[in-house]
Amino acid sequence: MHFLDDSLFPENQQPLVIQVAPYGPEFLPGDSDDIPVSMDAQIQKAVDCYNAGATVLHVHVREEDGKGSKRLSKFNEMLARLREAVPKMLLQVGGSISFAPEGEGAGAQWLNDDTRHMLAELTPKPDQVTIAINTNQMNVCELMSADDVAGTSLALPAYQAAYSEMTIPSGPAFVTEHLRRLQAKGIQPHFMLGDVGQLETVERLIRRGHYHGPLVLNHVMIGGGMDGPNPTNMLEFIRRVPTGAVLTIEGIMRTVLPLNAMAIAMGLHVRVGIEDNLWGRKGERITSVQQVEQMVRIARELYREVATGEQAREIYQIGTQYRSTDETLARLGYSPNRQPGERGAPMLRAA
């Protein structure tokens, strides 16, 4: 991304889009008083987060017994109710569906490719489905201390072992087919990227014609196979993201707040919620709504506007697809593909 001399002035920055992930699929209902279980409670949590200032909802669904749902019919039910309850909120379905262990000591598994492809068939369709790039380790426990997991199921050795060994199954065949299906249904993929190598893969996918659309992504700094919350990682990732992309910063546990504070100051966007973080001050629990309210306060102190639902939809360019690879590269700010016989750095040419 390119920063001009006046890029840090809030009047020149996009309104702040706040993503919220309030459903915490890796936790059990007893882990926090802030985990909604019934369908009514899950819908009310979305309403409360929207009223606090969040405009993008990261959707996971629980069954009535509190377990993460793997039933697409349950997702359809929730999406239909969310469309009525928070019609201006962007609905972003988590592409993992549910990766919770089935039982004590069981592996934390993502569903198979065929099932994940069915996310393109959800009715009503979501605005976005998240997609990870490249099969990789996703050890969400690596950066968590004993204090972070105190009082939760992740403090149990069997559960911690299950999540420590979790991997993301997201190889080339899955990714290209998933992008094809999402685009065919008019659903925007939201890229969840853990490092620059994954960003480079996305650029190659675009250059080879597998994706024609806006580049909306999170830099996921949760360690254990992805970048850790080192500001130099964040700055290098920002430097490599094309200027036409929309970038949100995502951390884990108590790194969420400082990373997001930097993101707000730099004109980027933020993600909060108990899926990422349970803590305010050390030892003090914080709810998803309180985390949203905190982001709103920080933005206001920096004189940065917080996006409305309509503004978030415009910033994310929901519903936009481009006509060609060349148009996609130009819109995002990437250099064009090299033409046969062309030498030197390919450059955009004036019309």
TIKE-971460 format. One record per residue (C-alpha): residue number from 1; residue in one letter; chain; y negated, z negated, x negated. Coordinates in steps of 0.05 Angstrom, whole numbers, always signed. Layout:
<sites>
[NUM A A [Y Z X]]
...
</sites>
This chain:
<sites>
[1 M A [+0 +0 +0]]
[2 H A [-71 +15 -23]]
[3 F A [-125 -38 -21]]
[4 L A [-199 -18 -23]]
[5 D A [-254 -65 -45]]
[6 D A [-266 -85 +28]]
[7 S A [-193 -90 +50]]
[8 L A [-193 -166 +50]]
[9 F A [-250 -169 +100]]
[10 P A [-221 -187 +168]]
[11 E A [-264 -137 +206]]
[12 N A [-229 -82 +167]]
[13 Q A [-158 -108 +180]]
[14 Q A [-112 -93 +238]]
[15 P A [-106 -148 +289]]
[16 L A [-50 -196 +269]]
[17 V A [+17 -181 +301]]
[18 I A [+59 -245 +306]]
[19 Q A [+134 -235 +312]]
[20 V A [+173 -294 +337]]
[21 A A [+248 -307 +331]]
[22 P A [+259 -368 +376]]
[23 Y A [+333 -363 +391]]
[24 G A [+364 -385 +324]]
[25 P A [+434 -353 +330]]
[26 E A [+458 -386 +266]]
[27 F A [+447 -455 +296]]
[28 L A [+486 -493 +349]]
[29 P A [+450 -521 +410]]
[30 G A [+454 -592 +383]]
[31 D A [+420 -573 +319]]
[32 S A [+351 -573 +350]]
[33 D A [+317 -593 +414]]
[34 D A [+282 -526 +412]]
[35 I A [+344 -481 +423]]
[36 P A [+344 -451 +493]]
[37 V A [+414 -443 +523]]
[38 S A [+410 -425 +596]]
[39 M A [+383 -357 +615]]
[40 D A [+324 -389 +650]]
[41 A A [+308 -429 +586]]
[42 Q A [+314 -368 +542]]
[43 I A [+265 -330 +587]]
[44 Q A [+217 -389 +590]]
[45 K A [+218 -394 +514]]
[46 A A [+194 -322 +510]]
[47 V A [+138 -336 +560]]
[48 D A [+116 -398 +521]]
[49 C A [+115 -359 +455]]
[50 Y A [+75 -302 +486]]
[51 N A [+25 -350 +516]]
[52 A A [+17 -382 +447]]
[53 G A [+0 -314 +415]]
[54 A A [+64 -279 +396]]
[55 T A [+70 -206 +417]]
[56 V A [+137 -185 +387]]
[57 L A [+200 -222 +410]]
[58 H A [+262 -220 +366]]
[59 V A [+318 -222 +417]]
[60 H A [+386 -256 +411]]
[61 V A [+424 -281 +472]]
[62 R A [+467 -343 +484]]
[63 E A [+522 -353 +534]]
[64 E A [+519 -413 +581]]
[65 D A [+564 -452 +534]]
[66 G A [+513 -444 +479]]
[67 K A [+551 -394 +436]]
[68 G A [+517 -330 +414]]
[69 S A [+532 -274 +463]]
[70 K A [+567 -211 +441]]
[71 R A [+566 -181 +511]]
[72 L A [+519 -122 +520]]
[73 S A [+517 -138 +595]]
[74 K A [+486 -205 +576]]
[75 F A [+434 -170 +534]]
[76 N A [+419 -123 +592]]
[77 E A [+409 -182 +638]]
[78 M A [+362 -216 +589]]
[79 L A [+322 -153 +574]]
[80 A A [+312 -139 +648]]
[81 R A [+286 -209 +660]]
[82 L A [+242 -207 +598]]
[83 R A [+210 -142 +623]]
[84 E A [+189 -179 +685]]
[85 A A [+169 -245 +652]]
[86 V A [+132 -218 +591]]
[87 P A [+116 -145 +607]]
[88 K A [+66 -137 +551]]
[89 M A [+111 -166 +497]]
[90 L A [+149 -119 +450]]
[91 L A [+224 -132 +455]]
[92 Q A [+260 -126 +389]]
[93 V A [+336 -135 +392]]
[94 G A [+368 -164 +331]]
[95 G A [+415 -110 +304]]
[96 S A [+466 -161 +281]]
[97 I A [+478 -179 +355]]
[98 S A [+511 -245 +335]]
[99 F A [+538 -266 +269]]
[100 A A [+556 -338 +286]]
[101 P A [+624 -364 +264]]
[102 E A [+674 -366 +322]]
[103 G A [+702 -433 +301]]
[104 E A [+698 -486 +247]]
[105 G A [+711 -453 +181]]
[106 A A [+713 -383 +209]]
[107 G A [+674 -327 +174]]
[108 A A [+605 -309 +197]]
[109 Q A [+619 -237 +219]]
[110 W A [+574 -181 +244]]
[111 L A [+606 -139 +298]]
[112 N A [+638 -72 +282]]
[113 D A [+599 -7 +276]]
[114 D A [+620 +20 +344]]
[115 T A [+595 -42 +379]]
[116 R A [+529 -43 +341]]
[117 H A [+517 +30 +358]]
[118 M A [+520 +10 +432]]
[119 L A [+453 -24 +423]]
[120 A A [+424 +46 +434]]
[121 E A [+453 +43 +504]]
[122 L A [+421 -22 +527]]
[123 T A [+388 -19 +596]]
[124 P A [+331 -29 +602]]
[125 K A [+322 -3 +531]]
[126 P A [+286 -49 +482]]
[127 D A [+225 -26 +444]]
[128 Q A [+260 -36 +378]]
[129 V A [+327 -52 +347]]
[130 T A [+328 -81 +277]]
[131 I A [+368 -46 +223]]
[132 A A [+388 -70 +154]]
[133 I A [+396 -20 +98]]
[134 N A [+453 -20 +47]]
[135 T A [+514 -64 +50]]
[136 N A [+493 -128 +15]]
[137 Q A [+502 -203 +9]]
[138 M A [+464 -243 +61]]
[139 N A [+473 -315 +38]]
[140 V A [+423 -351 +82]]
[141 C A [+443 -417 +51]]
[142 E A [+424 -402 -21]]
[143 L A [+352 -424 -13]]
[144 M A [+366 -481 +36]]
[145 S A [+365 -551 +8]]
[146 A A [+401 -612 +37]]
[147 D A [+334 -631 +70]]
[148 D A [+329 -562 +102]]
[149 V A [+396 -567 +138]]
[150 A A [+395 -642 +151]]
[151 G A [+419 -657 +221]]
[152 T A [+445 -586 +234]]
[153 S A [+513 -553 +233]]
[154 L A [+494 -518 +169]]
[155 A A [+501 -585 +134]]
[156 L A [+576 -583 +149]]
[157 P A [+615 -555 +90]]
[158 A A [+656 -507 +133]]
[159 Y A [+595 -476 +166]]
[160 Q A [+556 -472 +101]]
[161 A A [+614 -437 +68]]
[162 A A [+618 -387 +125]]
[163 Y A [+545 -368 +121]]
[164 S A [+544 -369 +45]]
[165 E A [+597 -314 +44]]
[166 M A [+564 -271 +97]]
[167 T A [+551 -198 +80]]
[168 I A [+511 -143 +116]]
[169 P A [+556 -83 +132]]
[170 S A [+505 -27 +131]]
[171 G A [+531 +32 +92]]
[172 P A [+506 +104 +93]]
[173 A A [+550 +129 +150]]
[174 F A [+530 +72 +195]]
[175 V A [+456 +77 +179]]
[176 T A [+449 +152 +190]]
[177 E A [+489 +150 +255]]
[178 H A [+451 +89 +281]]
[179 L A [+384 +121 +266]]
[180 R A [+406 +184 +302]]
[181 R A [+427 +145 +364]]
[182 L A [+365 +102 +366]]
[183 Q A [+318 +161 +359]]
[184 A A [+355 +200 +412]]
[185 K A [+342 +143 +461]]
[186 G A [+270 +134 +441]]
[187 I A [+282 +65 +410]]
[188 Q A [+243 +49 +347]]
[189 P A [+284 +23 +288]]
[190 H A [+252 -37 +256]]
[191 F A [+274 -37 +183]]
[192 M A [+293 -105 +154]]
[193 L A [+288 -97 +78]]
[194 G A [+305 -148 +25]]
[195 D A [+280 -113 -37]]
[196 V A [+249 -50 -66]]
[197 G A [+317 -17 -74]]
[198 Q A [+327 -19 +1]]
[199 L A [+258 +10 +11]]
[200 E A [+276 +67 -36]]
[201 T A [+337 +82 +6]]
[202 V A [+294 +86 +68]]
[203 E A [+248 +136 +32]]
[204 R A [+309 +178 +15]]
[205 L A [+332 +176 +87]]
[206 I A [+264 +201 +109]]
[207 R A [+261 +256 +55]]
[208 R A [+330 +281 +76]]
[209 G A [+310 +285 +149]]
[210 H A [+349 +226 +178]]
[211 Y A [+287 +192 +206]]
[212 H A [+223 +220 +236]]
[213 G A [+177 +165 +258]]
[214 P A [+132 +107 +240]]
[215 L A [+156 +60 +185]]
[216 V A [+154 -10 +215]]
[217 L A [+188 -61 +170]]
[218 N A [+197 -133 +148]]
[219 H A [+201 -155 +76]]
[220 V A [+257 -206 +83]]
[221 M A [+250 -257 +27]]
[222 I A [+308 -304 +41]]
[223 G A [+346 -300 -25]]
[224 G A [+422 -296 -30]]
[225 G A [+424 -220 -38]]
[226 M A [+352 -207 -21]]
[227 D A [+286 -223 -55]]
[228 G A [+268 -296 -60]]
[229 P A [+200 -324 -39]]
[230 N A [+166 -309 -106]]
[231 P A [+96 -281 -95]]
[232 T A [+108 -230 -150]]
[233 N A [+167 -202 -109]]
[234 M A [+121 -198 -49]]
[235 L A [+65 -164 -86]]
[236 E A [+111 -112 -118]]
[237 F A [+142 -97 -50]]
[238 I A [+73 -89 -19]]
[239 R A [+53 -43 -76]]
[240 R A [+112 +2 -63]]
[241 V A [+105 +6 +13]]
[242 P A [+68 +70 +34]]
[243 T A [-1 +60 +63]]
[244 G A [+18 +87 +131]]
[245 A A [+73 +34 +143]]
[246 V A [+67 -31 +182]]
[247 L A [+91 -90 +141]]
[248 T A [+111 -159 +164]]
[249 I A [+128 -216 +116]]
[250 E A [+189 -259 +130]]
[251 G A [+211 -322 +93]]
[252 I A [+260 -379 +104]]
[253 M A [+250 -452 +121]]
[254 R A [+187 -482 +89]]
[255 T A [+171 -419 +50]]
[256 V A [+152 -386 +117]]
[257 L A [+83 -419 +121]]
[258 P A [+55 -404 +51]]
[259 L A [+82 -333 +52]]
[260 N A [+52 -320 +120]]
[261 A A [-14 -350 +100]]
[262 M A [-18 -300 +43]]
[263 A A [+3 -244 +91]]
[264 I A [-52 -261 +140]]
[265 A A [-105 -261 +86]]
[266 M A [-81 -193 +60]]
[267 G A [-82 -159 +128]]
[268 L A [-6 -158 +137]]
[269 H A [+34 -186 +195]]
[270 V A [+78 -247 +203]]
[271 R A [+144 -272 +231]]
[272 V A [+159 -344 +253]]
[273 G A [+209 -381 +296]]
[274 I A [+268 -428 +290]]
[275 E A [+314 -372 +268]]
[276 D A [+276 -375 +202]]
[277 N A [+248 -445 +199]]
[278 L A [+256 -514 +230]]
[279 W A [+204 -552 +190]]
[280 G A [+130 -565 +188]]
[281 R A [+113 -619 +138]]
[282 K A [+173 -642 +98]]
[283 G A [+219 -680 +144]]
[284 E A [+181 -662 +208]]
[285 R A [+210 -612 +257]]
[286 I A [+167 -556 +285]]
[287 T A [+182 -513 +346]]
[288 S A [+176 -438 +352]]
[289 V A [+115 -445 +397]]
[290 Q A [+82 -492 +347]]
[291 Q A [+95 -442 +291]]
[292 V A [+61 -387 +332]]
[293 E A [+2 -433 +346]]
[294 Q A [-3 -448 +272]]
[295 M A [-8 -374 +255]]
[296 V A [-63 -365 +307]]
[297 R A [-102 -423 +277]]
[298 I A [-97 -395 +206]]
[299 A A [-118 -326 +230]]
[300 R A [-179 -355 +266]]
[301 E A [-199 -395 +204]]
[302 L A [-198 -329 +166]]
[303 Y A [-236 -294 +223]]
[304 R A [-179 -246 +234]]
[305 E A [-166 -223 +305]]
[306 V A [-97 -237 +336]]
[307 A A [-66 -176 +369]]
[308 T A [-56 -171 +444]]
[309 G A [+8 -140 +470]]
[310 E A [-28 -74 +479]]
[311 Q A [-55 -75 +408]]
[312 A A [+14 -93 +379]]
[313 R A [+44 -34 +416]]
[314 E A [-10 +11 +386]]
[315 I A [-2 -17 +316]]
[316 Y A [+74 -8 +318]]
[317 Q A [+65 +61 +349]]
[318 I A [+120 +47 +400]]
[319 G A [+145 +111 +430]]
[320 T A [+120 +155 +373]]
[321 Q A [+166 +204 +338]]
[322 Y A [+146 +258 +289]]
[323 R A [+167 +330 +291]]
[324 S A [+191 +341 +221]]
[325 T A [+205 +311 +153]]
[326 D A [+140 +340 +126]]
[327 E A [+99 +308 +181]]
[328 T A [+135 +241 +172]]
[329 L A [+120 +240 +97]]
[330 A A [+47 +258 +108]]
[331 R A [+37 +207 +164]]
[332 L A [+67 +151 +122]]
[333 G A [+28 +169 +60]]
[334 Y A [+87 +191 +17]]
[335 S A [+82 +252 -28]]
[336 P A [+113 +314 +2]]
[337 N A [+183 +337 -18]]
[338 R A [+186 +382 -79]]
[339 Q A [+187 +456 -64]]
[340 P A [+233 +504 -102]]
[341 G A [+205 +519 -171]]
[342 E A [+149 +467 -163]]
[343 R A [+134 +427 -226]]
[344 G A [+94 +363 -235]]
[345 A A [+81 +312 -181]]
[346 P A [+84 +343 -111]]
[347 M A [+15 +335 -78]]
[348 L A [-11 +343 -8]]
[349 R A [-51 +407 -3]]
[350 A A [-114 +415 +36]]
[351 A A [-108 +458 +98]]
</sites>
